[in-house]
Every structure is written in structure tokens, then in C-alpha cells.
Amino acid sequence: MKGKFTALVFGLALTVAAVQAQDLPDWALGPQMVFSIPQQDFANVSGLGEGLGAKLLFDPLGRDWLHLRADLAYLSFGEGDFWSYGMATYQTRNESFQLTMGPELGKQVRAFYFYLAPMAGVFNYRSVTSLYDYYSGLYGSKTTSSQTNFGWDISAGFNVDIRIGPRLDVGFKYQTINNAVKRSFVNNDADGYIDLESDATTIVFTLGVLFSLR
């Protein structure tokens, strides 16, 4: 039974690939689920990011291979631990609001439309940091910071016409924003605060649909 189900799924995939799809519409809009995997230093202070987004496409020249694109997304990252000052543990939770724009270059191949999009825009990161002191067993200072930076990302992926109305859209992004995340910690030795900044480098996966607006 499992073998028959696998063969059925494979057959449906081949059928979709064999269909000659319509061109991508001049205007398209679609909601997305967004997942972000922190990289490098950012992975030390944040867990997996999850959120929602939207993608808008516009064809200014009436040609299928070039669109202007805008992406909007909200992400909430899981907590990450940053160890310092002996037995103290710092936990940081980050949130991100992102608005990026740029050209999208694409190519229709049967039912699939493959694309590549260099983009830039505004990235806002909000950090909530809490201190747990093992000596006292209590949570200490909790600081919230927010800052906005300009940054860039490179996006690649495909959407496919599955003949039910909207297109299924799958995308990947690599993005890095210099000194995007700022965290403030209590320095008991100096009786004050210290600020640490780190780049927000992430690999992003998006899954959504595209609706024609023309």
C-alpha cells in the first residue's frame, strides 16, 4: 500500500511538471509562513525564528522575466543562552520586523517559475534580555532594546501553477544585518551595564501562495 501511495504522489508530481502553465501575472500578492535559522554569532543568542509575511510582485515592463518585488515579515525568535560572569546566565529573545524591496529575475519552465531576487530594506530587531543568577536563584535585570538597520538579502526559489487558482511559492533567503542585535547586561563588578552587539545572519525559508491581482 505504501508503494502504491508513493507511486501516486510521484505520478501527480510528473503530471504537474508536464503542464504548460500560464505566465506569472503582472500583479501578484501572497501570504507566507516564514522560518528563520540563526547563523554564526546570532545562533548563540537566538533560537529558530517563526512568523508570517507577505510578498508583492509587479511587472512594470509587461515581460515575464522581470518583476519588482516587496517583502514584509514579522519573526519571533526562540530564546538563546549567553553565559558570562561565572554562574550567571543571560537569556535573550529577539523579534524582527522586515521590509525589503528589489528586482526579481525569473524563468518559466513548464509549470515552474524559478526566480532570483537581490533585495535591500529596513530591518528592526527588538531584544528582551533577562539575567538568571545561580547564586541567588533569582532573575535579575530585564532589558528591552530596539534598533533599526538597513540591510540586504538574496532570495531564490520557485513557484508552481498547480491549476487550483493560486500558485504554490517556495523560497530561500540568506540575509545578514551588521550590528542588528543589541543586548544590555548588568556588570556587577563595574556596578553598571555593558552593551554587546552582534550581526543578525540568518537563513530563511518561506512557504506560501501567490494570488493574481491583474
Backbone as a chain_set.jsonl record, in Angstrom:
{"seq": "MKGKFTALVFGLALTVAAVQAQDLPDWALGPQMVFSIPQQDFANVSGLGEGLGAKLLFDPLGRDWLHLRADLAYLSFGEGDFWSYGMATYQTRNESFQLTMGPELGKQVRAFYFYLAPMAGVFNYRSVTSLYDYYSGLYGSKTTSSQTNFGWDISAGFNVDIRIGPRLDVGFKYQTINNAVKRSFVNNDADGYIDLESDATTIVFTLGVLFSLR", "coords": {"N": [[0.818, -1.194, 0.0], [1.957, 1.217, 0.816], [3.859, 1.496, -1.195], [2.223, 1.916, -3.434], [1.04, 4.338, -2.771], [3.275, 6.053, -2.777], [3.988, 5.884, -5.482], [1.743, 7.064, -6.603], [1.9, 9.73, -5.648], [4.319, 10.485, -6.869], [3.571, 10.255, -9.536], [1.612, 12.257, -9.731], [3.223, 14.49, -9.308], [4.831, 14.43, -11.613], [2.856, 14.868, -13.504], [2.027, 17.503, -12.917], [4.428, 18.83, -13.516], [4.535, 18.469, -16.227], [2.612, 20.061, -17.296], [1.89, 22.926, -19.211], [2.205, 25.952, -17.928], [0.394, 29.022, -17.288], [1.706, 32.347, -17.832], [3.445, 34.189, -15.273], [1.452, 36.464, -13.407], [0.892, 40.05, -14.023], [0.496, 41.51, -11.682], [0.831, 40.299, -8.404], [0.053, 38.845, -5.249], [0.758, 37.465, -2.083], [0.291, 35.568, 0.962], [2.638, 34.343, 3.44], [4.269, 31.74, 5.266], [6.989, 32.018, 7.461], [10.227, 30.946, 8.231], [13.147, 31.128, 10.137], [16.579, 30.506, 10.428], [19.005, 31.062, 12.694], [22.451, 32.068, 12.263], [26.012, 31.757, 12.802], [27.292, 34.173, 15.103], [24.787, 35.057, 15.88], [23.328, 32.77, 16.309], [24.092, 32.026, 18.827], [22.603, 33.468, 20.599], [19.96, 33.3, 19.925], [17.134, 31.274, 19.121], [15.332, 29.21, 16.758], [13.573, 31.139, 14.366], [10.193, 32.074, 13.827], [7.358, 33.028, 11.903], [5.107, 35.293, 10.145], [4.488, 36.489, 6.822], [4.356, 38.536, 3.814], [4.229, 38.792, 0.253], [4.722, 40.833, -2.538], [4.335, 41.317, -5.995], [5.16, 43.027, -9.027], [4.939, 43.637, -12.45], [6.613, 45.791, -14.329], [7.23, 46.182, -17.007], [5.785, 44.53, -18.599], [6.885, 42.09, -19.157], [7.681, 38.722, -18.639], [9.976, 37.938, -17.283], [10.99, 39.798, -15.515], [10.257, 41.314, -12.483], [9.178, 43.748, -10.087], [9.655, 43.589, -6.625], [8.366, 43.297, -3.297], [8.794, 42.513, 0.097], [7.339, 41.708, 3.219], [7.693, 40.984, 6.631], [7.219, 39.404, 9.833], [8.983, 38.151, 12.576], [9.483, 35.943, 15.304], [11.923, 35.017, 17.501], [13.245, 32.13, 19.132], [14.438, 31.676, 22.562], [17.865, 32.222, 23.412], [20.895, 31.226, 25.054], [23.366, 33.113, 26.74], [26.367, 32.89, 28.189], [28.054, 34.279, 30.959], [30.154, 35.959, 33.351], [30.698, 34.04, 35.464], [28.479, 32.232, 37.263], [26.218, 33.237, 36.154], [23.463, 33.425, 33.937], [22.464, 34.617, 30.845], [19.552, 35.216, 29.104], [18.215, 35.668, 25.936], [15.634, 36.927, 23.966], [14.516, 37.507, 20.708], [12.822, 39.667, 18.42], [11.729, 40.431, 15.123], [11.075, 42.818, 12.603], [10.602, 43.175, 9.187], [11.163, 44.802, 6.109], [11.65, 44.622, 2.78], [12.84, 45.348, -0.562], [13.212, 44.97, -4.128], [14.524, 43.917, -7.407], [13.133, 41.089, -9.117], [14.265, 38.407, -10.875], [13.289, 36.028, -13.258], [12.406, 32.781, -14.642], [10.237, 30.935, -16.637], [9.571, 27.527, -16.642], [7.913, 25.132, -17.983], [5.484, 24.111, -15.726], [6.699, 25.41, -13.664], [8.103, 28.326, -12.146], [11.101, 29.741, -11.829], [13.137, 31.763, -9.715], [15.305, 34.569, -8.884], [16.341, 36.956, -6.56], [17.869, 39.836, -5.631], [17.769, 41.844, -2.76], [17.01, 44.7, -0.679], [16.567, 46.616, 2.343], [14.732, 47.626, 5.284], [15.386, 46.62, 8.562], [14.175, 45.804, 11.642], [15.118, 45.047, 14.899], [14.172, 43.752, 17.973], [15.101, 43.242, 21.234], [14.812, 41.262, 24.14], [16.179, 40.853, 27.188], [17.086, 38.781, 29.894], [18.379, 38.107, 33.147], [19.628, 35.359, 34.922], [20.633, 34.447, 38.053], [22.641, 32.116, 39.505], [23.622, 32.033, 42.067], [21.864, 33.412, 43.765], [19.49, 32.4, 42.904], [17.542, 33.815, 41.636], [15.823, 35.785, 39.138], [17.306, 38.501, 37.483], [18.04, 41.679, 36.186], [16.008, 42.909, 33.547], [15.99, 43.793, 30.294], [14.891, 45.74, 27.588], [15.542, 46.352, 24.224], [15.622, 48.142, 21.135], [16.342, 48.476, 17.731], [16.873, 49.85, 14.465], [18.056, 48.903, 11.316], [19.546, 49.33, 8.076], [19.724, 46.839, 5.56], [20.494, 43.843, 3.646], [19.464, 41.118, 1.489], [19.595, 37.98, -0.253], [17.49, 36.267, -2.371], [16.086, 33.213, -3.451], [14.182, 30.817, -5.335], [11.119, 29.1, -6.187], [7.934, 29.153, -7.837], [4.893, 27.402, -8.484], [2.42, 26.52, -10.805], [-0.373, 24.953, -9.888], [-2.843, 24.56, -10.856], [-5.17, 25.181, -9.379], [-5.927, 27.668, -8.86], [-4.426, 29.861, -6.962], [-0.805, 30.132, -7.027], [1.606, 27.846, -5.73], [4.241, 28.788, -3.643], [7.669, 28.651, -2.976], [10.463, 29.587, -1.161], [13.887, 30.676, -0.5], [16.216, 32.416, 1.56], [19.223, 34.259, 2.124], [20.432, 36.284, 4.586], [22.078, 39.082, 6.073], [22.639, 41.356, 8.651], [24.432, 44.009, 9.782], [25.492, 44.441, 13.11], [22.903, 44.298, 14.225], [21.541, 43.356, 16.447], [21.259, 44.29, 19.733], [22.31, 43.918, 23.051], [21.914, 44.406, 26.492], [23.67, 44.055, 29.509], [23.936, 43.454, 33.02], [26.745, 44.506, 34.748], [28.206, 43.461, 37.412], [30.662, 43.799, 38.626], [31.591, 46.28, 37.738], [29.544, 47.794, 38.526], [27.433, 48.613, 36.81], [26.212, 48.812, 33.391], [26.84, 46.828, 30.484], [27.058, 46.909, 26.955], [26.428, 44.769, 24.261], [26.834, 43.994, 20.858], [25.69, 42.237, 17.997], [25.881, 40.688, 14.756], [23.033, 39.958, 12.707], [22.71, 37.253, 11.196], [21.067, 35.105, 9.064], [19.449, 32.176, 7.726], [16.704, 31.89, 5.715], [13.554, 30.376, 5.25], [10.722, 30.232, 3.232], [7.237, 29.624, 2.801], [4.407, 29.72, 0.878], [1.548, 31.121, -0.875], [0.638, 32.503, -4.07], [-1.479, 34.956, -5.281], [-3.174, 36.057, -8.158], [-3.511, 39.459, -9.159], [-4.229, 40.9, -11.34]], "CA": [[0.0, 0.0, 0.0], [2.864, 2.354, 0.874], [4.476, 1.634, -2.509], [1.229, 2.491, -4.344], [0.875, 5.757, -2.422], [4.468, 6.749, -3.265], [3.885, 5.955, -6.935], [0.692, 8.024, -6.917], [2.45, 11.063, -5.423], [5.316, 10.728, -7.912], [2.85, 10.457, -10.78], [0.996, 13.578, -9.693], [4.295, 15.474, -9.481], [5.199, 14.434, -13.032], [1.751, 15.481, -14.247], [2.131, 18.948, -12.718], [5.601, 19.321, -14.225], [4.328, 18.379, -17.666], [1.621, 21.047, -17.712], [2.396, 24.228, -19.62], [1.481, 26.903, -17.094], [0.265, 30.397, -17.738], [2.759, 33.229, -17.359], [3.228, 34.848, -13.996], [0.628, 37.652, -13.645], [1.545, 41.348, -13.881], [0.406, 41.813, -10.269], [0.584, 39.108, -7.585], [0.199, 39.055, -3.813], [0.555, 36.21, -1.379], [0.742, 35.384, 2.339], [3.706, 33.364, 3.59], [4.842, 31.328, 6.543], [8.413, 32.332, 7.4], [11.058, 30.278, 9.225], [14.48, 31.697, 10.059], [17.571, 29.743, 11.176], [20.141, 31.934, 13.005], [23.77, 31.586, 11.911], [27.189, 32.394, 13.384], [27.115, 34.707, 16.452], [23.367, 35.21, 16.169], [22.838, 31.478, 16.782], [24.42, 31.894, 20.247], [21.66, 34.224, 21.42], [18.592, 33.134, 19.429], [16.715, 30.011, 18.557], [14.635, 29.256, 15.482], [12.585, 32.193, 14.203], [8.972, 31.706, 13.123], [6.478, 34.175, 11.762], [4.255, 35.443, 8.971], [4.924, 37.526, 5.902], [3.602, 38.732, 2.576], [5.064, 39.06, -0.91], [4.021, 41.567, -3.592], [5.063, 41.369, -7.261], [4.623, 43.905, -10.06], [5.684, 43.572, -13.701], [6.489, 47.14, -14.884], [7.525, 46.223, -18.44], [4.979, 43.574, -19.334], [7.72, 40.951, -19.529], [7.54, 37.731, -17.588], [11.239, 37.614, -16.641], [11.382, 40.834, -14.569], [9.231, 41.877, -11.613], [9.566, 44.455, -8.878], [9.182, 42.754, -5.518], [8.428, 43.807, -1.931], [8.514, 41.503, 1.116], [7.096, 42.176, 4.575], [7.68, 39.816, 7.508], [7.418, 39.501, 11.279], [9.55, 36.919, 13.104], [9.773, 35.844, 16.725], [12.976, 34.022, 17.671], [13.308, 31.468, 20.421], [15.461, 32.175, 23.464], [19.205, 31.657, 23.37], [21.654, 31.492, 26.276], [24.674, 33.724, 26.639], [26.967, 32.682, 29.503], [29.078, 35.248, 31.32], [30.26, 36.294, 34.772], [30.61, 32.892, 36.358], [27.279, 31.42, 37.349], [25.063, 33.991, 35.654], [23.003, 33.06, 32.604], [21.679, 35.643, 30.177], [18.657, 34.687, 28.088], [17.784, 36.726, 25.021], [14.597, 36.626, 22.977], [14.517, 38.553, 19.696], [11.741, 39.802, 17.448], [12.205, 41.164, 13.954], [10.158, 43.32, 11.583], [11.44, 43.321, 7.996], [10.584, 45.291, 4.861], [12.695, 44.639, 1.751], [12.39, 45.54, -1.939], [14.234, 44.783, -5.137], [14.076, 43.247, -8.634], [13.1, 39.631, -9.157], [14.504, 37.86, -12.21], [12.736, 34.682, -13.264], [12.286, 32.0, -15.878], [9.181, 29.928, -16.621], [9.916, 26.226, -17.214], [6.667, 24.371, -17.87], [4.622, 24.607, -14.652], [7.511, 26.033, -12.629], [8.728, 29.626, -12.376], [12.267, 29.85, -10.957], [13.482, 33.178, -9.581], [16.424, 35.039, -8.077], [16.0, 38.339, -6.217], [18.672, 40.602, -4.67], [16.852, 42.788, -2.14], [17.518, 45.501, 0.431], [15.475, 47.281, 3.033], [14.812, 48.035, 6.678], [15.249, 45.509, 9.492], [14.083, 46.231, 13.03], [15.281, 43.959, 15.85], [13.808, 44.08, 19.354], [15.677, 42.217, 22.101], [14.434, 41.228, 25.543], [17.247, 40.117, 27.859], [16.887, 38.564, 31.324], [19.533, 37.532, 33.838], [19.363, 34.408, 35.998], [21.809, 34.326, 38.91], [22.592, 30.839, 40.214], [23.953, 32.24, 43.478], [20.664, 33.822, 44.492], [18.341, 31.659, 42.405], [16.532, 34.772, 41.208], [16.017, 36.517, 37.901], [17.745, 39.862, 37.715], [17.623, 42.76, 35.305], [15.382, 42.573, 32.27], [16.166, 44.995, 29.473], [14.362, 45.687, 26.227], [16.162, 47.303, 23.307], [15.106, 48.074, 19.77], [17.069, 49.313, 16.796], [16.552, 49.631, 13.057], [19.217, 48.972, 10.433], [19.407, 48.965, 6.671], [20.435, 45.605, 5.269], [20.252, 43.232, 2.34], [19.394, 39.667, 1.429], [19.493, 37.388, -1.587], [16.401, 35.305, -2.318], [15.934, 32.306, -4.594], [13.117, 29.853, -5.115], [10.257, 28.802, -7.334], [6.505, 28.944, -7.622], [4.39, 26.417, -9.434], [0.999, 26.568, -11.112], [-0.955, 23.629, -9.643], [-4.156, 24.547, -11.511], [-6.303, 25.298, -8.461], [-6.08, 29.099, -8.605], [-3.142, 30.466, -6.596], [0.422, 29.362, -7.209], [2.39, 27.482, -4.564], [5.51, 29.516, -3.701], [8.686, 28.178, -2.039], [11.617, 30.459, -1.288], [15.001, 30.625, 0.436], [16.944, 33.674, 1.637], [20.372, 34.434, 3.006], [20.47, 37.695, 4.932], [22.947, 39.465, 7.173], [22.487, 42.751, 9.018], [25.527, 44.332, 10.682], [25.198, 45.0, 14.434], [21.446, 44.487, 14.288], [21.008, 42.948, 17.739], [21.947, 44.914, 20.861], [21.912, 43.336, 24.321], [22.476, 45.094, 27.648], [23.838, 43.166, 30.637], [24.423, 44.042, 34.258], [28.125, 44.198, 35.096], [28.246, 43.67, 38.849], [31.993, 44.255, 39.025], [31.719, 47.703, 37.447], [28.335, 48.441, 39.034], [26.799, 49.309, 35.695], [25.761, 47.991, 32.275], [27.658, 46.729, 29.291], [26.273, 46.666, 25.749], [27.042, 43.901, 23.264], [26.134, 43.984, 19.58], [26.032, 41.114, 17.119], [25.22, 40.665, 13.452], [21.892, 39.047, 12.582], [22.869, 36.47, 9.973], [20.085, 34.032, 9.103], [18.959, 31.51, 6.523], [15.249, 31.991, 5.817], [12.737, 29.519, 4.389], [9.349, 30.727, 3.142], [6.259, 28.768, 2.131], [3.17, 30.48, 0.757], [0.818, 31.057, -2.142], [0.564, 33.759, -4.816], [-2.752, 35.214, -5.941], [-3.138, 37.043, -9.248], [-4.271, 40.69, -8.907], [-4.452, 41.652, -12.578]], "C": [[0.862, 1.258, 0.0], [3.503, 2.606, -0.477], [3.511, 2.268, -3.507], [1.039, 3.987, -4.063], [2.055, 6.578, -2.936], [4.411, 6.922, -4.778], [2.837, 6.98, -7.368], [1.206, 9.456, -6.767], [3.452, 11.424, -6.503], [4.646, 10.986, -9.249], [2.186, 11.815, -10.854], [2.04, 14.668, -9.902], [4.717, 15.56, -10.942], [4.115, 15.088, -13.875], [1.793, 16.994, -14.138], [3.285, 19.521, -13.522], [5.393, 19.338, -15.734], [3.356, 19.431, -18.192], [2.302, 22.342, -18.116], [1.59, 25.302, -18.899], [1.34, 28.242, -17.781], [1.404, 31.225, -17.178], [2.407, 33.806, -16.002], [2.459, 36.147, -14.233], [1.415, 38.944, -13.442], [1.546, 41.821, -12.434], [0.11, 40.525, -9.51], [0.861, 39.43, -6.123], [-0.051, 37.746, -3.105], [1.044, 36.217, 0.049], [1.788, 34.284, 2.404], [3.88, 32.974, 5.054], [6.353, 31.473, 6.423], [9.131, 31.632, 8.551], [12.497, 30.75, 9.036], [15.427, 30.925, 10.971], [18.777, 30.638, 11.443], [21.478, 31.26, 12.701], [24.833, 32.351, 12.71], [26.895, 32.927, 14.8], [25.644, 34.819, 16.848], [22.768, 33.916, 16.721], [23.13, 31.271, 18.267], [23.381, 32.558, 21.144], [20.212, 34.041, 20.991], [18.362, 31.718, 18.934], [16.037, 30.22, 17.216], [13.604, 30.385, 15.47], [11.391, 31.707, 13.395], [8.079, 32.929, 13.015], [5.668, 34.137, 10.485], [4.782, 36.578, 8.102], [4.001, 37.637, 4.712], [4.568, 39.143, 1.481], [4.206, 39.727, -1.986], [4.906, 41.648, -4.819], [4.35, 42.282, -8.247], [5.541, 43.835, -11.271], [5.569, 44.927, -14.404], [6.627, 47.21, -16.393], [6.663, 45.283, -19.262], [5.776, 42.39, -19.835], [7.799, 39.982, -18.355], [8.819, 37.532, -16.78], [11.675, 38.65, -15.597], [10.178, 41.362, -13.813], [9.892, 42.744, -10.551], [8.903, 43.756, -7.703], [9.334, 43.488, -4.187], [8.016, 42.691, -0.971], [8.325, 42.179, 2.473], [7.0, 40.945, 5.476], [7.825, 40.218, 8.961], [7.907, 38.142, 11.768], [9.738, 37.029, 14.611], [10.761, 34.696, 16.916], [12.923, 33.414, 19.065], [14.464, 31.983, 21.254], [16.785, 31.452, 23.242], [19.952, 32.052, 24.631], [23.001, 32.112, 25.955], [25.304, 33.679, 28.033], [28.063, 33.706, 29.747], [29.068, 35.458, 32.823], [29.939, 35.096, 35.669], [29.315, 32.132, 36.234], [26.032, 32.141, 36.847], [24.747, 33.572, 34.226], [22.141, 34.188, 32.046], [20.845, 34.985, 29.089], [18.112, 35.831, 27.254], [16.727, 36.198, 24.063], [14.513, 37.801, 22.015], [13.26, 38.497, 18.836], [12.245, 40.671, 16.305], [11.043, 41.56, 13.052], [10.997, 43.663, 10.356], [10.62, 43.817, 6.81], [11.701, 45.42, 3.848], [12.065, 44.772, 0.374], [13.546, 45.315, -2.894], [13.673, 44.119, -6.381], [14.076, 41.735, -8.462], [13.234, 39.174, -10.602], [14.045, 36.414, -12.228], [12.67, 34.059, -14.644], [11.216, 30.944, -15.708], [9.666, 28.667, -17.329], [8.745, 25.293, -16.959], [5.831, 24.939, -16.728], [5.378, 25.421, -13.616], [8.076, 27.374, -13.081], [9.851, 29.786, -11.353], [12.718, 31.306, -10.904], [14.695, 33.395, -8.686], [16.2, 36.521, -7.82], [16.99, 38.915, -5.209], [17.824, 41.732, -4.099], [17.544, 43.535, -0.999], [16.349, 46.195, 1.1], [15.781, 47.586, 4.474], [14.523, 46.826, 7.565], [15.24, 46.065, 10.91], [14.184, 45.01, 13.937], [15.007, 44.465, 17.258], [14.273, 42.934, 20.241], [15.181, 42.373, 23.527], [15.42, 40.313, 26.254], [16.952, 39.989, 29.343], [18.089, 37.821, 31.898], [19.063, 36.564, 34.916], [20.657, 34.184, 36.769], [21.699, 33.049, 39.738], [22.918, 30.98, 41.703], [22.708, 32.554, 44.293], [19.436, 33.026, 44.083], [17.237, 32.552, 41.894], [16.871, 35.353, 39.843], [16.365, 37.958, 38.229], [17.189, 40.826, 36.693], [17.033, 42.229, 34.009], [15.342, 43.831, 31.423], [15.597, 44.775, 28.084], [15.045, 46.749, 25.378], [15.602, 47.098, 21.917], [15.94, 48.981, 18.893], [16.762, 48.876, 15.372], [17.798, 49.84, 12.213], [18.792, 48.728, 8.995], [20.227, 47.709, 6.421], [20.033, 45.041, 3.925], [20.038, 41.732, 2.518], [19.337, 39.229, -0.028], [18.49, 36.246, -1.495], [16.377, 34.47, -3.594], [14.817, 31.327, -4.285], [12.325, 29.588, -6.37], [8.804, 28.877, -6.891], [5.974, 28.085, -8.753], [2.879, 26.572, -9.571], [0.422, 25.164, -10.953], [-2.42, 23.563, -10.074], [-5.331, 24.533, -10.533], [-6.559, 26.767, -8.123], [-4.753, 29.737, -8.264], [-1.975, 29.534, -6.893], [1.026, 29.027, -5.848], [3.764, 28.118, -4.692], [6.446, 29.038, -2.59], [9.939, 29.015, -2.236], [12.647, 30.253, -0.196], [15.723, 31.971, 0.404], [18.19, 33.502, 2.496], [20.454, 35.914, 3.304], [21.41, 37.934, 6.103], [22.853, 40.961, 7.389], [23.542, 43.073, 10.076], [25.014, 44.964, 11.975], [23.705, 45.253, 14.636], [20.881, 44.219, 15.671], [21.875, 43.525, 18.852], [21.405, 44.345, 22.16], [22.637, 44.055, 25.454], [22.514, 44.138, 28.839], [24.32, 43.943, 31.855], [25.849, 43.572, 34.512], [28.302, 44.489, 36.584], [29.595, 44.203, 39.317], [32.148, 45.759, 38.84], [30.514, 48.498, 37.928], [27.64, 49.247, 37.941], [26.386, 48.319, 34.623], [26.847, 47.924, 31.211], [26.739, 46.392, 28.121], [27.069, 45.798, 24.79], [26.195, 43.929, 22.002], [26.594, 42.796, 18.755], [25.288, 41.246, 15.799], [24.054, 39.676, 13.492], [21.993, 38.355, 11.225], [21.95, 35.257, 10.053], [19.895, 33.412, 7.723], [17.446, 31.385, 6.68], [14.586, 31.065, 4.8], [11.314, 30.053, 4.404], [8.477, 29.74, 2.37], [4.936, 29.527, 2.092], [2.485, 30.242, -0.573], [0.813, 32.45, -2.759], [-0.777, 33.854, -5.521], [-2.579, 36.286, -7.022], [-4.033, 38.23, -8.913], [-4.582, 41.443, -10.185], [-5.904, 41.598, -12.974]], "O": [[0.57, 2.23, -0.696], [3.682, 3.753, -0.884], [3.928, 3.072, -4.341], [0.898, 4.793, -4.983], [1.866, 7.671, -3.47], [4.747, 7.986, -5.297], [3.013, 7.676, -8.368], [0.984, 10.295, -7.639], [3.443, 12.548, -7.004], [5.095, 11.837, -10.016], [2.188, 12.458, -11.904], [1.781, 15.655, -10.591], [4.939, 16.657, -11.455], [4.413, 15.781, -14.848], [1.619, 17.698, -15.133], [3.148, 20.575, -14.143], [6.01, 20.137, -16.438], [3.286, 19.665, -19.399], [3.207, 22.804, -17.421], [0.426, 25.533, -19.224], [2.064, 28.558, -18.726], [2.005, 30.859, -16.168], [1.238, 33.901, -15.628], [2.778, 36.873, -15.175], [2.457, 38.954, -12.786], [2.5, 42.467, -11.999], [-0.753, 39.746, -9.915], [1.779, 40.184, -5.799], [-0.957, 36.997, -3.471], [2.089, 36.797, 0.343], [1.833, 33.404, 1.545], [3.664, 33.781, 5.958], [6.937, 31.097, 5.406], [8.702, 31.713, 9.702], [13.008, 30.772, 7.917], [15.126, 30.71, 12.145], [19.513, 30.952, 10.508], [21.627, 30.048, 12.858], [24.582, 33.442, 13.221], [26.311, 32.211, 15.612], [25.303, 34.689, 18.024], [21.819, 33.952, 17.503], [22.492, 30.435, 18.908], [23.293, 32.237, 22.329], [19.314, 34.581, 21.637], [19.26, 31.061, 18.407], [16.157, 31.285, 16.611], [12.857, 30.568, 16.432], [11.556, 31.011, 12.393], [8.042, 33.765, 13.918], [5.551, 33.102, 9.83], [5.436, 37.502, 8.586], [2.999, 36.93, 4.61], [5.598, 39.763, 1.745], [3.115, 39.257, -2.307], [6.082, 41.999, -4.722], [3.121, 42.32, -8.309], [6.76, 43.955, -11.149], [4.54, 45.204, -15.02], [6.193, 48.185, -17.007], [6.788, 45.236, -20.486], [5.4, 41.753, -20.819], [7.966, 40.398, -17.208], [8.75, 36.996, -15.674], [12.634, 38.409, -14.864], [9.198, 41.803, -14.414], [11.035, 42.499, -10.164], [7.733, 43.378, -7.773], [10.308, 44.21, -3.976], [7.017, 42.008, -1.194], [9.058, 43.103, 2.828], [6.316, 39.978, 5.141], [8.458, 41.222, 9.289], [7.333, 37.107, 11.427], [10.108, 38.085, 15.125], [10.484, 33.555, 16.547], [12.601, 34.087, 20.044], [15.365, 32.644, 20.737], [16.829, 30.261, 22.933], [19.674, 33.1, 25.215], [23.688, 31.694, 25.023], [24.831, 34.349, 28.951], [28.891, 33.973, 28.877], [28.076, 35.165, 33.489], [29.039, 35.141, 36.507], [29.069, 31.466, 35.228], [24.912, 31.693, 37.094], [25.647, 33.386, 33.407], [21.205, 34.65, 32.699], [21.383, 34.272, 28.242], [17.616, 36.826, 27.78], [16.905, 35.157, 23.431], [14.446, 38.954, 22.44], [12.713, 37.427, 18.565], [13.091, 41.543, 16.503], [10.15, 40.76, 12.772], [12.0, 44.368, 10.472], [9.527, 43.318, 6.541], [12.608, 46.235, 4.024], [10.921, 44.373, 0.156], [14.712, 45.451, -2.522], [12.488, 43.788, -6.426], [14.913, 41.176, -7.752], [12.409, 39.517, -11.449], [14.37, 35.649, -11.32], [12.854, 34.723, -15.664], [11.257, 30.151, -14.768], [10.118, 28.725, -18.473], [8.598, 24.737, -15.871], [5.497, 26.124, -16.745], [4.757, 26.063, -12.769], [8.473, 27.543, -14.234], [9.593, 29.948, -10.16], [12.689, 32.007, -11.916], [15.061, 32.554, -7.865], [15.901, 37.272, -8.749], [16.963, 38.528, -4.041], [17.223, 42.497, -4.853], [18.53, 43.062, -0.434], [15.278, 46.346, 0.511], [16.936, 47.78, 4.851], [13.55, 46.102, 7.353], [16.193, 46.722, 11.33], [13.433, 44.048, 13.774], [15.549, 45.488, 17.678], [13.887, 41.785, 20.027], [15.135, 43.482, 24.06], [15.487, 39.122, 25.952], [16.605, 40.976, 29.991], [18.726, 37.016, 31.219], [18.202, 36.902, 35.728], [21.664, 33.775, 36.192], [20.796, 32.905, 40.562], [22.528, 30.132, 42.506], [22.524, 32.02, 45.387], [18.452, 32.976, 44.82], [16.104, 32.099, 41.731], [18.034, 35.409, 39.441], [15.792, 38.559, 39.138], [16.001, 40.791, 36.373], [17.499, 41.234, 33.453], [14.721, 44.823, 31.805], [15.81, 43.724, 27.48], [15.117, 47.914, 25.772], [15.161, 46.003, 21.569], [16.218, 50.124, 19.258], [16.442, 47.718, 15.104], [18.51, 50.832, 12.374], [17.819, 48.023, 8.725], [21.298, 47.533, 7.002], [19.317, 45.685, 3.157], [20.38, 41.155, 3.55], [19.059, 40.032, -0.919], [18.621, 35.362, -0.648], [16.623, 34.983, -4.686], [14.535, 31.038, -3.122], [12.8, 29.82, -7.481], [8.488, 28.687, -5.716], [6.543, 28.049, -9.845], [2.16, 26.733, -8.585], [0.685, 24.285, -11.773], [-3.145, 22.637, -9.711], [-6.371, 23.942, -10.822], [-7.32, 27.072, -7.204], [-4.01, 30.123, -9.166], [-2.136, 28.318, -6.997], [0.962, 29.835, -4.921], [4.397, 28.003, -5.742], [6.073, 29.019, -1.417], [10.429, 29.14, -3.358], [12.347, 29.736, 0.88], [15.831, 32.595, -0.651], [18.216, 32.724, 3.45], [20.538, 36.726, 2.383], [21.527, 37.104, 7.005], [22.97, 41.745, 6.447], [23.543, 42.473, 11.151], [24.21, 45.896, 11.948], [23.304, 46.295, 15.155], [19.854, 44.789, 16.039], [23.079, 43.276, 18.905], [20.192, 44.289, 22.36], [23.844, 44.284, 25.375], [21.516, 43.486, 29.147], [25.017, 44.951, 31.736], [26.125, 42.372, 34.492], [28.524, 45.636, 36.972], [29.67, 44.962, 40.283], [32.755, 46.436, 39.67], [30.458, 49.717, 37.765], [27.305, 50.416, 38.131], [26.226, 47.13, 34.897], [27.658, 48.839, 31.062], [25.756, 45.67, 28.286], [28.245, 46.058, 24.535], [24.967, 43.892, 22.076], [27.758, 42.401, 18.816], [24.21, 41.837, 15.731], [24.091, 38.685, 14.222], [21.428, 38.819, 10.235], [22.037, 34.47, 10.996], [20.147, 34.043, 6.697], [16.966, 30.833, 7.67], [15.004, 30.985, 3.644], [10.756, 30.3, 5.474], [8.925, 29.108, 1.413], [4.407, 29.928, 3.129], [2.795, 29.296, -1.297], [0.966, 33.451, -2.059], [-1.167, 32.953, -6.264], [-1.912, 37.297, -6.804], [-5.16, 38.058, -8.448], [-5.151, 42.533, -10.124], [-6.289, 42.173, -13.992]]}, "num_chains": 1, "name": "protein.A"}
